[in-house]
Amino acid sequence: MAERPWAGATFGSGWMHRQLIRLLRVVDVRVLYCFCDVFVVPFCILFNRSGRTSFAFYRTRLGYGFGKSLYFVWRNHCLFAQIVIDRFAMYAGKAFDVEIVGVNHLKRLEDKEDGFVLLSSHIGNYELAGYSLRTEKKTLHAIVYSNEKETVMQNRDNLFGKMNVSMIALREDMGHLFEIDAALRGGDIVSFPADRRMGDARCVKVPFLGAEAGFPQGPFSVTTMRGVEVLALNVMKESPKRYKLYIAVLPYDRQASRQEQIRQLALAYVAELEKRIRQYPAQWFNFFDFWAA
């Protein structure tokens, strides 16, 4: 049975999102964590394909034993629920402590005239970076999925507006490419998720956790076309009220052929992604057979 493709939207209706935001204004996030751990997560694991694909990930890709894999399936789903709750808690006005590792890399590039790229992943809470990194000298343009719910987009816009962040929505007519190019030519920052393909079948295949996997070519292609510098950015949950944001340089030879540049950049990105997955194995949130995609 083929996996149903992800539509790029947060689960639930706008009404549900608004009620959750209202609730989080008066309730501690840990109360909802407990509710999800007891009532929501077991249902998802038992009746959703995510439990099986998550189990296969821990058993096959990380080489965990049977019992350890079962534990991490449960832990993985609990943390995913917590991170979704944290997103809505931020919409409700709550804040989290964020420690930034490697901020000097960001500041160094921010002081240059040229634009640059941030590559994120579906691990941890990558959206929180847009609410935590204040860039004084450049605007950060975050690539988002155009199918997202209106309530989520409105709340993102409210929070991003306070941090000098704007959104570029991916569109079927590819008009977003012109906005991305204009941002980089103007010396700004563009942030891409680089581990999930949406519509575009083109991919670059590289070794990832012991087997070849396809990553979307678009972020690497756009970056190498402009010849700009690149940072990897991953935001990992440490505790109920604390995150750690990692920034790392992704090197590639800008004198190499274009295809070689794309491959080098993909390999550097995947090496950093693997490092964070092994460090935080319960925070990989791609609930489908990534290697078959």
Residue pairs with C-beta under 8 A, 6 or more apart in sequence:
3 49
3 53
3 288
3 289
3 293
6 196
6 198
6 288
7 147
8 145
8 146
8 147
8 148
8 170
8 198
9 145
9 147
9 148
9 149
9 152
10 17
10 84
10 148
10 149
10 152
12 20
12 149
13 149
14 149
14 150
14 151
17 88
17 149
17 151
17 152
18 151
20 85
20 88
21 88
21 91
21 92
21 155
22 92
23 32
24 32
24 85
24 88
24 89
24 91
24 92
24 94
25 92
25 93
29 82
29 85
29 86
29 89
29 94
29 240
29 241
30 240
32 85
33 78
33 81
33 82
33 85
33 240
36 78
36 81
36 82
36 85
37 78
37 81
40 81
41 74
41 77
41 78
41 81
44 50
44 51
44 77
45 51
45 73
45 74
45 77
48 287
49 287
49 288
50 77
50 287
51 73
51 77
53 287
53 288
53 289
54 72
54 73
54 76
54 77
54 287
55 69
55 70
55 73
56 289
57 284
57 290
58 64
58 68
58 69
58 72
58 73
58 76
58 281
59 66
59 69
61 209
61 210
61 211
61 291
62 209
62 277
62 278
62 281
64 72
72 281
72 282
75 282
76 282
76 283
76 284
76 285
79 237
79 282
79 283
80 285
82 237
82 240
83 124
83 125
83 237
83 283
83 285
86 96
86 125
86 128
86 237
87 125
87 127
87 128
89 96
90 96
90 128
90 131
90 159
91 155
91 158
91 159
96 128
96 241
96 242
96 243
97 241
97 242
97 243
98 128
98 132
98 235
98 242
98 243
98 244
98 245
99 238
99 242
99 243
99 244
99 245
100 132
100 133
100 244
100 245
100 247
101 244
101 245
101 246
101 247
102 231
102 246
102 247
102 248
103 247
105 231
105 247
105 248
105 249
106 133
106 135
106 231
106 247
109 116
109 189
109 229
109 231
110 135
110 136
110 137
110 138
110 189
111 137
113 187
114 187
114 228
114 229
115 138
115 183
115 184
115 185
115 186
115 187
115 188
115 189
115 190
115 226
115 228
116 184
116 189
116 228
116 229
116 230
116 231
117 184
117 189
117 190
117 191
117 192
117 219
117 222
117 223
117 228
117 229
117 230
117 231
118 129
118 140
118 189
118 190
118 191
118 192
118 230
118 231
118 232
118 233
119 191
119 192
119 193
119 194
119 219
119 223
119 230
119 231
119 232
119 233
119 250
119 269
120 126
120 129
120 191
120 192
120 193
120 194
120 232
120 233
120 234
121 193
121 194
121 195
121 232
121 234
121 273
121 276
122 193
122 195
122 196
122 284
122 285
122 286
123 234
123 236
123 273
123 276
123 277
123 280
123 283
123 284
123 285
124 234
124 235
124 236
124 237
124 243
124 276
124 280
124 283
125 235
125 236
125 237
125 243
126 193
126 233
126 234
126 235
127 156
127 235
128 235
128 243
128 245
129 191
129 233
129 235
129 245
130 140
130 142
130 156
130 159
130 160
130 163
130 165
130 191
131 159
131 160
131 163
132 163
132 235
132 243
132 245
133 140
133 163
133 245
134 163
134 164
135 163
135 164
135 165
135 189
136 164
138 164
138 187
138 188
138 189
139 164
139 165
139 166
139 183
139 188
139 189
140 163
140 164
140 165
140 166
140 188
140 189
140 190
140 191
141 165
141 166
141 167
141 168
141 179
141 180
141 183
141 188
141 189
141 190
141 191
142 160
142 165
142 166
142 167
142 168
142 191
143 167
143 168
143 170
143 176
143 180
143 190
143 191
143 192
143 193
144 153
144 156
144 167
144 168
144 169
144 170
145 169
145 170
145 198
146 169
146 170
146 171
153 167
156 167
157 167
160 166
160 167
168 176
168 179
168 180
168 183
168 190
169 176
170 176
170 198
170 199
172 199
177 222
180 190
180 222
181 222
181 226
183 189
183 190
184 190
184 222
184 226
184 228
185 226
190 222
191 233
192 218
192 219
192 222
193 219
194 215
194 216
194 219
194 220
194 269
195 215
195 216
195 273
195 286
196 216
196 286
197 203
197 214
197 215
197 216
197 293
198 216
200 216
200 217
200 218
202 216
202 217
202 218
202 221
203 214
203 215
203 216
203 217
204 214
204 215
204 216
204 217
204 220
204 262
204 263
204 266
205 212
205 213
205 214
205 215
206 212
206 213
206 215
206 263
206 266
206 267
206 270
207 213
207 270
208 215
208 270
208 273
208 274
208 290
208 291
209 274
209 277
211 291
212 291
213 290
213 291
213 293
214 293
215 266
215 269
215 270
217 262
220 261
220 262
220 265
220 266
220 269
221 262
223 230
223 265
224 252
224 254
224 258
224 261
224 262
224 265
225 258
227 254
229 249
230 249
230 250
230 252
230 265
230 268
230 269
231 247
231 248
231 249
231 250
232 246
232 247
232 248
232 249
232 250
232 268
232 269
232 272
232 273
233 245
233 246
233 247
234 245
234 246
234 272
234 273
234 276
235 243
235 244
235 245
235 246
236 243
236 244
236 245
236 246
236 276
236 279
236 280
236 283
237 243
237 280
237 283
238 244
246 276
248 272
250 265
250 268
250 269
250 272
251 264
251 268
252 261
252 264
252 265
252 268
253 260
253 261
253 264
254 261
256 264
276 283
277 283
277 284
